[in-house]
Amino acid sequence: MNKKNVGLLIITLFISVNSLAGSTANGSRCNLDSDCGSNKCWPGPDYNGKYCINAAKNCAWPNKDGYFYGKTKGGKVCLAPDQGRAYFCSTKKSDC
């Protein structure tokens, strides 16, 4: 195999591997981590659906990039992980 063919093979493999990542934007509904470009599909507020979030963020919110622990939004707070996934829960619920 000559150098040109090796280069084409490497480029083809790179494109193939990168195309495995999802294309769903942050803040959009998802079902699996692999649906998201960030590879992070997290539960939304009160576990009402799942949303893609920024890989560096902790909690999902519809149509948003995500939020860090402790963020309060719409009467809900971003709580530490429950079974590995952080989530927003009502600040009025005692069982969150």
Residue pairs with C-beta under 8 A, 6 or more apart in sequence:
1 9
20 34
21 34
21 37
21 39
22 30
22 32
22 33
22 34
22 35
22 36
22 37
22 39
22 52
23 37
24 30
24 35
24 36
24 37
24 41
24 52
25 37
25 52
26 36
26 37
26 38
26 51
26 52
26 53
26 54
26 64
26 65
26 66
27 51
27 52
27 53
27 60
27 61
27 62
27 63
27 64
27 65
27 66
28 51
28 52
28 63
29 49
29 50
29 51
29 62
30 36
30 41
30 50
30 51
30 52
31 41
31 50
32 41
33 39
33 40
33 41
34 41
35 41
35 52
36 52
36 53
37 52
38 52
38 53
38 54
38 55
39 55
40 52
40 53
40 54
40 55
40 57
40 66
41 50
41 51
41 52
41 53
42 50
42 51
42 52
42 53
42 59
42 60
42 66
42 85
42 86
42 87
43 49
43 50
43 60
43 85
43 87
44 50
44 51
44 60
44 61
44 62
44 87
44 88
45 60
45 61
45 62
45 74
45 76
45 87
45 88
45 89
46 76
46 87
46 88
46 89
46 90
47 87
49 62
50 60
51 60
51 61
51 62
52 60
53 59
53 60
53 65
53 66
54 65
54 66
56 66
57 65
57 66
57 67
57 68
58 66
58 67
58 68
58 69
58 78
58 86
59 66
59 67
59 68
59 69
59 71
59 78
59 79
59 86
59 87
59 88
60 66
60 87
60 88
61 67
61 73
61 88
67 73
67 78
67 88
68 78
69 78
69 79
69 80
69 86
70 77
70 78
71 77
71 78
72 78
72 91
73 88
75 90
75 91
75 92
76 88
76 89
76 90
76 91
77 88
77 89
77 91
77 96
78 86
78 87
78 88
79 86
79 87
79 88
79 89
79 96
80 86
89 96
90 96
